[in-house]
Amino acid sequence: MKYKRIFLIVMDSVGVGAMPDAIKFGDVGSNTIGNLSRAAGGISLPVLESFGYGNLTEILGVKPVVNPIANVGKMAELSNGKDTMTGHWEFVGIKTETPFQTFTDTGFPQELIDELEKKTGRKVIGNKAASGTEILVELGPEHVKTGALIVYTSADSVLQIAAHEQVVPLEELYHICHIAREIMMKDEWKVGRIIARPFLGDEVNGFKRTTNRHDYALSPTEKTVLNYLDESRFDVISVGKIRDIFNGSGINAHHSIVSNHDGMLKTMAIAKDDFMGLCFVNLVDFDALYGHRRDAIGYKNALEEFDHDLGNLLPLIGEEDLLIITADHGNDPTHSGTDHTREYVPMFFYNRYFKGSILPDSDTFADLGATIADNFNVAQTAYGKSLLKKLL
């Protein structure tokens, strides 16, 4: 075991340029970090610049460096998809052949809605892609009056059901989501997650989502590096939505977060503790708050905040630690529509004693999982090659 602790941080959706097959996904010309930097008039990321970020693609305000302090490269996605679950599952060894279904442009089929209404005894309103807060403003009053379920989706493979806790009791909402999960196991309807979105409040003072959210995710289709670590009694600590993405499989400790900044603070707190294994972090604000909303300025500001937080994390990365930073797909805020984009993602490997290097491109995200498995001497999955010996 070379490193006692590995920190894997996912900058959700921060891609570094269109993959060769982007045309099949309607994503030619996408480049999340490059395009947003130009749209925002430049970006300042001194820590990531020192890592070699500007060596991966042209970023306005981030220069290429001759001697990066990290080992830096980019990865292609082997799986057929560009969503959160597909990317995260591939990190730890699963190749997804059939992408999870999305219903962003069409809403859910009427046949599915009819079955949900029949089995729950409640009408459905909404049935479209929407912001979770905006749809409460739009449909909250009707829901409170009629008891109808607010069903909506997003650019992700997800069906969300919002209900007021005083109209639909939590246990009933959770049962309804179980029903929805069963209905949506058909291949043509199979989404990655069903999410219960309870809320409180009223029309006058406003509606607000509560902390009683619950996800009903598909479990990984096979064992991952997380399972092998857990079975070998290593710590597998999730920060953010990692636990939901894997439906808890292979995770043995969890920390919820309310923002990217909170996620970084939680990661710093974990870094101050003694553990042996993996700390797996997802920072979703880039994607949820700025990518889908096509907000290049907000995206820029979030990245600059992350870079500052990263500077505060680095002193906590010791001799026996490895820090890996990557992304799970793209979400170019200058691209048409509101969907993710099919892009290469960065990979940064940092330890304060590294000389740094430019790594060859990886042809699968699974190289990260293979590297982690190799370090802890646990079983490898079918995909991915360890980069451990290439880290200088």
C-alpha positions as CSV (number, residue, x, y, z in Angstrom):
1,M,0.0,0.0,0.0
2,K,1.7,3.2,-1.2
3,Y,-0.9,5.7,0.1
4,K,-2.9,5.2,3.3
5,R,-5.6,7.7,2.3
6,I,-7.0,8.6,-1.2
7,F,-9.3,11.6,-1.7
8,L,-11.3,11.5,-4.9
9,I,-13.1,14.8,-5.7
10,V,-15.5,15.0,-8.5
11,M,-16.1,18.5,-9.9
12,D,-19.5,17.5,-11.2
13,S,-19.8,18.4,-14.9
14,V,-16.5,20.3,-15.4
15,G,-15.6,18.7,-18.8
16,V,-12.5,19.7,-20.9
17,G,-13.7,19.4,-24.5
18,A,-15.9,17.4,-26.8
19,M,-15.1,13.7,-27.3
20,P,-14.7,12.3,-30.8
21,D,-18.2,10.8,-30.6
22,A,-19.8,14.0,-29.4
23,I,-21.7,14.3,-32.7
24,K,-23.8,11.3,-31.7
25,F,-24.9,13.2,-28.6
26,G,-25.5,16.5,-30.3
27,D,-22.5,18.0,-28.4
28,V,-20.0,19.0,-31.2
29,G,-18.0,22.0,-30.0
30,S,-18.7,21.6,-26.3
31,N,-16.0,22.5,-23.9
32,T,-17.3,23.3,-20.4
33,I,-14.2,24.9,-18.8
34,G,-12.9,26.5,-22.0
35,N,-16.1,28.0,-23.3
36,L,-17.3,29.2,-19.9
37,S,-14.0,30.9,-19.3
38,R,-14.4,32.9,-22.6
39,A,-18.1,33.6,-22.0
40,A,-17.2,34.9,-18.5
41,G,-14.4,37.1,-19.7
42,G,-11.7,35.0,-18.1
43,I,-11.2,32.9,-14.9
44,S,-8.6,32.9,-12.2
45,L,-7.7,29.4,-10.9
46,P,-4.1,29.7,-9.5
47,V,-4.1,26.3,-7.8
48,L,-5.5,24.3,-10.7
49,E,-3.3,26.3,-13.0
50,S,-0.3,25.1,-11.0
51,F,-1.7,21.6,-11.4
52,G,-1.5,21.9,-15.2
53,Y,-5.2,22.7,-16.0
54,G,-4.2,25.0,-18.8
55,N,-2.2,22.1,-20.4
56,L,-5.5,20.2,-21.1
57,T,-7.4,22.7,-23.1
58,E,-7.4,26.5,-23.8
59,I,-8.8,28.3,-20.7
60,L,-9.0,32.1,-20.8
61,G,-7.0,33.2,-17.7
62,V,-5.4,29.9,-17.0
63,K,-2.0,29.5,-18.6
64,P,-0.3,26.2,-19.5
65,V,2.7,25.4,-17.3
66,V,6.0,23.8,-18.1
67,N,6.3,22.0,-14.8
68,P,2.9,21.1,-13.3
69,I,3.0,20.2,-9.6
70,A,0.5,17.4,-10.2
71,N,0.3,14.5,-12.6
72,V,-2.3,15.7,-15.1
73,G,-4.2,14.2,-18.0
74,K,-7.6,13.7,-19.4
75,M,-10.0,10.7,-19.7
76,A,-12.5,9.6,-22.3
77,E,-15.8,7.9,-21.2
78,L,-16.0,4.3,-22.4
79,S,-19.7,4.0,-21.4
80,N,-22.6,5.0,-23.7
81,G,-23.9,8.0,-21.8
82,K,-23.2,11.4,-20.3
83,D,-25.0,11.3,-17.0
84,T,-24.0,11.4,-13.4
85,M,-24.5,7.7,-12.5
86,T,-22.9,6.4,-15.7
87,G,-19.8,8.5,-15.1
88,H,-19.5,7.7,-11.4
89,W,-20.1,4.0,-11.9
90,E,-17.4,3.9,-14.6
91,F,-14.9,5.5,-12.1
92,V,-15.1,2.4,-10.1
93,G,-15.2,-0.2,-12.8
94,I,-18.7,-0.5,-14.5
95,K,-19.1,0.1,-18.2
96,T,-22.7,1.0,-19.0
97,E,-23.8,-0.2,-22.5
98,T,-27.4,1.1,-22.4
99,P,-27.8,4.6,-21.1
100,F,-30.4,5.4,-18.5
101,Q,-33.5,7.0,-19.9
102,T,-34.1,10.7,-19.7
103,F,-37.4,12.5,-20.3
104,T,-36.1,16.1,-20.4
105,D,-37.9,17.2,-23.6
106,T,-41.0,15.1,-23.5
107,G,-42.0,14.5,-19.9
108,F,-42.9,10.9,-18.9
109,P,-45.1,8.8,-21.2
110,Q,-48.8,9.0,-20.4
111,E,-49.0,5.2,-19.9
112,L,-46.5,5.5,-17.1
113,I,-48.4,8.4,-15.5
114,D,-51.6,6.5,-15.7
115,E,-50.1,3.5,-14.0
116,L,-48.6,5.7,-11.2
117,E,-52.0,7.4,-10.7
118,K,-53.8,4.0,-10.6
119,K,-51.4,2.4,-8.1
120,T,-51.1,5.4,-5.8
121,G,-54.7,6.7,-5.9
122,R,-53.4,10.2,-6.5
123,K,-53.5,12.4,-9.6
124,V,-50.3,13.7,-11.1
125,I,-49.5,17.3,-12.1
126,G,-46.5,18.7,-13.7
127,N,-44.8,16.0,-15.7
128,K,-42.1,18.1,-17.3
129,A,-38.5,19.1,-16.7
130,A,-38.3,21.9,-14.2
131,S,-36.3,23.5,-11.4
132,G,-37.2,22.0,-8.1
133,T,-37.8,25.4,-6.5
134,E,-39.6,27.0,-9.4
135,I,-42.1,24.1,-9.8
136,L,-43.1,24.5,-6.1
137,V,-44.0,28.2,-6.8
138,E,-45.9,27.1,-9.9
139,L,-47.8,24.0,-8.7
140,G,-47.4,24.1,-4.9
141,P,-50.8,25.8,-4.4
142,E,-52.6,23.4,-6.6
143,H,-51.0,20.4,-4.9
144,V,-52.0,21.7,-1.4
145,K,-55.6,22.2,-2.7
146,T,-56.0,18.9,-4.5
147,G,-53.4,16.5,-3.1
148,A,-52.1,15.7,-6.6
149,L,-48.5,14.7,-6.8
150,I,-46.0,17.1,-8.4
151,V,-44.0,14.9,-10.8
152,Y,-41.1,16.4,-12.6
153,T,-37.7,15.5,-14.1
154,S,-34.4,17.3,-15.1
155,A,-31.6,16.7,-17.6
156,D,-30.6,13.8,-15.5
157,S,-32.1,10.3,-15.5
158,V,-34.5,11.0,-12.7
159,L,-38.2,11.1,-11.7
160,Q,-38.9,13.4,-8.8
161,I,-42.0,13.5,-6.7
162,A,-42.7,16.6,-4.6
163,A,-45.4,16.7,-1.9
164,H,-46.2,18.8,1.1
165,E,-45.5,16.9,4.3
166,Q,-48.9,18.0,5.8
167,V,-50.8,16.9,2.6
168,V,-49.0,13.7,1.8
169,P,-47.4,12.2,5.0
170,L,-43.7,11.3,4.6
171,E,-44.3,7.6,4.9
172,E,-46.9,7.7,2.1
173,L,-44.6,9.7,-0.1
174,Y,-41.8,7.2,0.4
175,H,-44.2,4.4,-0.4
176,I,-45.3,6.2,-3.5
177,C,-41.6,6.4,-4.6
178,H,-41.2,2.7,-4.0
179,I,-44.2,2.1,-6.3
180,A,-42.6,4.5,-8.9
181,R,-39.3,2.6,-8.7
182,E,-41.1,-0.7,-9.4
183,I,-43.0,0.7,-12.3
184,M,-39.9,2.2,-13.8
185,M,-37.9,-0.9,-13.9
186,K,-39.0,-1.5,-17.5
187,D,-36.1,-0.9,-19.9
188,E,-37.9,1.8,-21.8
189,W,-38.8,3.7,-18.6
190,K,-35.7,2.9,-16.5
191,V,-34.3,6.0,-14.9
192,G,-31.3,6.1,-12.5
193,R,-33.1,7.6,-9.6
194,I,-36.5,8.2,-8.1
195,I,-36.4,11.1,-5.6
196,A,-38.9,12.0,-2.9
197,R,-38.9,15.8,-2.6
198,P,-41.0,16.7,0.5
199,F,-41.6,20.3,1.3
200,L,-43.4,22.6,3.8
201,G,-44.7,26.2,3.8
202,D,-47.6,28.0,2.1
203,E,-48.4,30.2,-0.9
204,V,-48.1,33.4,1.1
205,N,-44.8,32.8,2.8
206,G,-43.4,30.5,0.1
207,F,-42.7,26.8,-0.1
208,K,-39.4,25.3,1.0
209,R,-38.0,21.8,0.5
210,T,-37.2,20.0,3.7
211,T,-34.2,17.8,4.6
212,N,-36.4,14.6,4.3
213,R,-35.4,14.0,0.7
214,H,-34.9,10.3,-0.1
215,D,-33.4,8.7,-3.2
216,Y,-34.4,5.4,-4.7
217,A,-31.5,4.6,-7.0
218,L,-30.6,1.6,-9.0
219,S,-27.9,-0.4,-7.4
220,P,-24.7,-0.9,-9.4
221,T,-25.1,-3.8,-11.8
222,E,-22.0,-5.5,-10.5
223,K,-19.4,-5.2,-7.8
224,T,-17.2,-2.1,-7.9
225,V,-13.9,-1.1,-6.4
226,L,-16.0,0.4,-3.5
227,N,-17.3,-3.0,-2.6
228,Y,-13.8,-4.5,-2.7
229,L,-12.5,-1.8,-0.4
230,D,-15.4,-2.2,2.0
231,E,-15.1,-6.0,2.1
232,S,-11.4,-5.6,2.9
233,R,-12.3,-3.4,5.8
234,F,-11.0,-0.1,4.4
235,D,-12.9,3.1,5.1
236,V,-15.1,4.2,2.2
237,I,-16.4,7.6,3.1
238,S,-18.8,9.5,0.9
239,V,-19.3,13.2,0.8
240,G,-22.3,14.7,-1.0
241,K,-24.5,12.6,-3.3
242,I,-22.0,9.7,-3.7
243,R,-24.0,7.5,-1.4
244,D,-27.2,8.1,-3.5
245,I,-25.4,7.4,-6.8
246,F,-24.3,4.0,-5.6
247,N,-27.5,3.3,-3.5
248,G,-25.2,2.9,-0.5
249,S,-23.4,-0.1,-2.1
250,G,-19.8,-0.3,-0.8
251,I,-20.1,2.9,1.3
252,N,-19.5,2.6,5.1
253,A,-19.6,6.3,6.1
254,H,-21.5,9.3,4.8
255,H,-21.5,13.1,5.1
256,S,-24.3,15.2,3.7
257,I,-23.5,18.6,2.3
258,V,-25.5,21.7,1.4
259,S,-23.0,23.3,-1.1
260,N,-19.7,22.9,-2.9
261,H,-18.0,25.0,-0.1
262,D,-19.6,22.9,2.6
263,G,-18.4,19.8,0.8
264,M,-14.9,21.1,0.8
265,L,-15.1,22.0,4.5
266,K,-16.3,18.5,5.3
267,T,-13.5,17.1,3.2
268,M,-11.0,19.2,5.1
269,A,-12.4,18.0,8.4
270,I,-12.1,14.4,7.2
271,A,-8.5,15.0,6.2
272,K,-7.8,16.1,9.8
273,D,-9.0,12.7,11.0
274,D,-7.2,9.4,10.9
275,F,-8.6,6.9,8.5
276,M,-7.4,4.3,6.0
277,G,-9.1,4.0,2.6
278,L,-11.0,6.3,0.3
279,C,-12.8,9.6,0.8
280,F,-15.1,10.0,-2.3
281,V,-16.5,13.5,-2.8
282,N,-19.1,14.9,-5.3
283,L,-19.5,18.7,-5.7
284,V,-22.8,19.1,-7.6
285,D,-23.3,22.9,-7.6
286,F,-21.3,23.3,-10.8
287,D,-23.8,21.1,-12.6
288,A,-27.1,21.7,-10.8
289,L,-26.9,25.4,-10.2
290,Y,-24.9,26.7,-13.2
291,G,-24.4,24.1,-16.0
292,H,-28.1,23.2,-16.5
293,R,-29.1,26.8,-16.0
294,R,-26.5,27.9,-18.6
295,D,-25.1,30.4,-16.2
296,A,-21.4,30.9,-17.2
297,I,-20.8,33.7,-14.7
298,G,-22.1,31.7,-11.8
299,Y,-20.1,28.7,-13.0
300,K,-17.0,30.8,-13.1
301,N,-17.5,32.1,-9.6
302,A,-18.1,28.6,-8.3
303,L,-14.9,27.3,-9.8
304,E,-12.9,30.2,-8.3
305,E,-14.4,29.4,-4.9
306,F,-13.4,25.8,-5.3
307,D,-9.9,26.7,-6.3
308,H,-9.6,28.8,-3.2
309,D,-10.9,25.9,-1.0
310,L,-8.6,23.6,-2.8
311,G,-5.7,25.8,-1.7
312,N,-6.8,25.3,1.9
313,L,-7.1,21.5,1.5
314,L,-3.6,21.0,0.0
315,P,-1.7,21.5,3.3
316,L,-3.8,18.6,4.8
317,I,-2.7,16.2,2.0
318,G,0.3,14.5,3.7
319,E,3.1,12.2,2.5
320,E,0.8,9.1,2.8
321,D,-2.1,10.7,0.9
322,L,-3.1,10.9,-2.7
323,L,-5.5,13.6,-4.0
324,I,-7.4,12.9,-7.2
325,I,-9.6,15.5,-8.9
326,T,-11.8,14.7,-11.9
327,A,-15.3,15.3,-13.4
328,D,-18.0,12.9,-14.5
329,H,-19.2,14.5,-17.7
330,G,-19.6,18.0,-19.2
331,N,-22.3,20.6,-18.9
332,D,-21.2,23.5,-21.1
333,P,-23.2,26.6,-20.1
334,T,-22.7,28.1,-23.6
335,H,-24.1,25.0,-25.3
336,S,-27.7,24.8,-26.7
337,G,-30.4,23.3,-24.5
338,T,-30.0,22.4,-20.8
339,D,-28.5,18.9,-21.0
340,H,-25.1,17.5,-20.1
341,T,-22.4,17.4,-22.8
342,R,-20.3,14.5,-24.0
343,E,-16.7,15.5,-23.1
344,Y,-13.3,14.4,-21.9
345,V,-12.8,15.0,-18.2
346,P,-9.6,16.0,-16.4
347,M,-7.6,13.9,-14.0
348,F,-5.2,15.4,-11.5
349,F,-3.1,13.3,-9.1
350,Y,-1.5,15.3,-6.3
351,N,0.9,14.6,-3.5
352,R,3.2,17.4,-2.2
353,Y,6.3,15.2,-3.1
354,F,5.3,14.7,-6.7
355,K,7.5,16.2,-9.4
356,G,4.5,16.3,-11.7
357,S,4.0,15.2,-15.3
358,I,1.7,15.2,-18.3
359,L,0.0,11.8,-18.5
360,P,-1.2,10.1,-21.7
361,D,-4.9,10.2,-22.3
362,S,-6.9,7.4,-20.6
363,D,-9.6,5.7,-22.7
364,T,-11.8,5.0,-19.7
365,F,-12.8,6.7,-16.4
366,A,-12.2,3.2,-14.8
367,D,-8.4,3.9,-14.8
368,L,-9.1,5.9,-11.6
369,G,-10.8,2.9,-9.9
370,A,-8.0,0.6,-11.1
371,T,-5.4,2.9,-9.6
372,I,-7.2,3.0,-6.2
373,A,-7.6,-0.8,-6.2
374,D,-4.0,-1.3,-7.1
375,N,-2.9,1.0,-4.2
376,F,-4.9,-0.8,-1.6
377,N,-4.2,-4.3,-3.1
378,V,-7.9,-5.2,-3.6
379,A,-9.5,-7.0,-6.5
380,Q,-9.6,-5.2,-9.8
381,T,-12.7,-4.8,-12.0
382,A,-12.9,-5.8,-15.7
383,Y,-12.2,-2.3,-16.9
384,G,-9.4,0.2,-16.3
385,K,-5.6,0.1,-15.9
386,S,-3.8,1.3,-12.9
387,L,-1.8,4.5,-13.3
388,L,-0.1,4.1,-9.9
389,K,3.4,3.4,-11.3
390,K,3.1,6.5,-13.6
391,L,2.6,9.0,-10.8
392,L,5.9,10.8,-10.3
